[in-house]
Amino acid sequence: MKQTLLIALRALLVLTLVTGVLYPLVVTGLAQLVFPAQANGSVLHSGGKAVGSTLIGQSFVGDKYLWGRPSATAPFAYNAAASTGSNLGPSNPALADAVKQRVATLRKADPANHAPVPADLVTTSGSGLDPDISAEAAAYQVARVARGRSATAATVQQAVAGCTQAPFLGFIGPARVNVLCVNLALDHLTVQP
């Protein structure tokens, strides 16, 4: 019995060392070597300060900013500690009312824009933290953002293009635009009158 207990204790120590210390160190080291930005949270910096992550959406208000996908997290939008969707089904009247209100907000912010409102600007994602919008949703907002910044539409489109990611492997999923990346790029522009 004593010998079996010693073997089990040695096995526990060896497995703890291998799986609890060595393996995490090797994986962390490889991640830091091969994917340093992703391994450290994909954090974006501005003026030497961390301003957010490309993986978590943020709330932007005002006409000079590109708006992201709505968030259903509580008690405030884009709460990373409470990742959740709204869980409202397509036949739920509360979802229909929320979508109508969001469409009205977008139309009020840009009354000259008569294009169809992209779905991702009026519906929440499953996580409530989606940092990206479709290329169509970004294009829908270009004129409003340009007016809000007293810039040209081409200037805003250039910032959007610089933050657009192609479909995965070139064909899986749609092109997507990181909202924080675009807004930081626009904030760093010097607009000439």
Summary of the structure (lengths in Angstrom):
residues: 193
radius of gyration: 22.8
end to end distance: 86.2
largest distance: 86.2
contacts: 504
relative contact order: 0.13
helix: 49%
strand: 10%
